């Protein structure tokens, strides 16, 4: 390599936009946070340096991931509103294929209650098949990530739905019973790529790219982008269908999926599967396919005293998340059903209600949640007592041994770069094999506040949900729907805690396991609270459903009290009885003193 040549690597910082070092002819570096200038070369104008910093900030991998989440969710959401109307019209055609032609006003052609009942039944079957196939899709997506890397896995999760939407266009053209059958059978494609697997994969990419200290924040911002894409897609899909015909939303979604696939290929960084394994041997066969289930099992840790203990933090975390999703995921649908039954909301009113709910949740997760996590961590650390010094072993503190010399100060101005990530990245260099920034180690109590926030957000969510039962006017329902998202954040906080409770090489499996738990809870809550609401509505007290929902949220917060990180200074023990090189601090998954940065993975212990 020439003396003046620099390597196009991303530098890792809190925001991933730190300055980087560059070498000169003599091998000395003078890079700094303002953009390094090489000795013996012409200084770059200040305006170009400022433009380079701005471009690196706007087009940094973290922002590209957030935009990918928005675009893919937008693609999935274009057809969510029109698909119900399509089913309604196809059921209407099926009804009149066995009944006399309708002779009344055109607007009342599909008004018979039998058509509504058939539509509800077939659409429920479609939703259930999507849920079951989506659960299988989690395992397929997780296996694809390990085998081919997360970027290619995300491309599969966006290109395969394009094929599904293309076949659904044929169903719209066919209509009637044939169209319904085409829609039902196309849900089998969801096993390979669907709306559940892409959320898992893009969270895996975010967990690998961003620094550990920003992981929870980015998980929250990513979920906010997903909610924003969902809200925009719902509104835009309905408008396109009304203005240009019922086929156009499906055609728009098909093109949007293709564009999203291209965007993923060109914009997102490449992460090799080997870098995600943290040096562990690859597991093959069915064991690799069902590896996420192993993450939930109790983990073994070795204390400083040498005692081996079992840690149940992940089990209680998953149980708490299951109960939390059981309570919170049904709340939007519960508000719609209650508003329709009690306050006679129509389809337009419910659309406005849910649009406001999605937008408020997106605003909270994108702008308020990061500030709450950042400032909350500082507050939580200030409340914690100073850690006790680790006693030295007798052999290392022998009186006869000479004292070790003090460490030499490092000259940060003229230090020779020794790591690739310290070299300067040229502006706009988005190579196909783009290296990822090396995250910095977590500070003590960073994720301890995330777990603290997770518990109390469920308490606040339960309190706000119970207040919705007191609604006596229609604007009370709007107020409840717009205030309830302010208790969001439990899902990204749980992801941040989960990834730090598990070993660094198990982050993908940890997110897969947590997503699987959430998906099962979503399936359970539809049946559970549907029966509860029907039973309470039959006795004239549907508002009590909100109290049942709030009670489960409080129960979830109580279960999470038993979830905690491994004791400070302990080491994770592998299955064969040897320490696998990862330790634990009070608020982080690893001991900061034992963690080094390398290969884009945090927590590799010095050996």
Buried (B, 14 or more C-beta within 10 A) or exposed (E): EEEEEBBBBBBBBEBBBBBBBBBBEEEBBBBBEEBBBBBEEEEEEEEEBEEBBEEBEEBBBBBBBBBBBBBBBBBBBBBBBBBBBBBBBBBBBBBBEEEEEBEEEEEEBBEBEEBBEBBBEBBEEBEBBBBBBBBBBBBBBBBBBBEBBBBBBBBBBBBBBBBBBBBBBBBBEBBBEBBBBBBBEBBEBBBBBBBBBBBBBBBBBBBBBBBBBBBBBBBBBBBBBBBBBBBBBBBBBBEBBBEEEBBBBBBBBBEBBBBBBEBBBEBBBBBBBEBBBBBBEEBEEEEBBBBBEEBBEEBBBBBEEEEEBEBBBBBBBBBBBBBBBBBBBBBBBBBBBBBBEBBEBEEEBBBBBBBBBBBBBBBBBBEBBBEBBBEBBEEBBEEEEEEEEEEEEEEEEEEEEEEEEEEEEEEEEEBEBEEEBBBBBEEEEBEEEBBBBBBBBBBBBBBBBBBBBBBBBBBBBBEBBBBBBEBEEBEBBBBBBBBBBBBBBBBBBBBBBBBBBBBBBBBBBBBBBBBBBBBBBBBBBBEBBBEBBEEBBEEEEBBBBBBBBBBBBBBBBBBBEEBBBBBBBBBBBEEEEEBBBBBBBBBBBBBBEBBBBBBBBBBBBEE
